Amino acid sequence: MPTFATASGIYSFVTGPAAEDLPAGYPVRWLFLADHGTKPKSRATVDAMLNVVRQQKEKAQTIDLLLHGGDMAYGNGKDFIWDEWGKLMEPITAQLPYMVVAGNHELVPGDSGHENGLPLMHRFQMPYPNKPELDWDSTVEGKSLWYSFDWGLVHFIAISTEHSDDTNQM
């Protein structure tokens, strides 16, 4: 059987607890980043997040999830940059559930190297609301560009700032 140098390891995670299963005041801890890329400082950002996760574990606490608010790889139409960014992020995304929302550098043709969201949507499967009123302008290949989800007692909402107000995000 051939081996592939680009294949990642096999990882797993536990989904978030239902709010009704938690005691009042249960803390939800998350990390958030945006505007990341593959520059040397990007490695420092991943290392800093790993350090926070390690410190929390030493306190017998956990970081529950990682949220990425857009402008991820800055691939500009080059898949190898997305692959490089994925390898850069793997040490942290292998440990935490990871939710993303598209930014202008994933969606806007002039800012994304005309990627138009495709590399993002082929790499990540975010929740898709079953809303018949969603049209092509609010999706990439039928996948929603905004969504919401519950994690414990917190309701997270991911919206697109790259769409007009008439796109039924709410």
Disulfide bonds with the S-S distance in Angstrom:
none
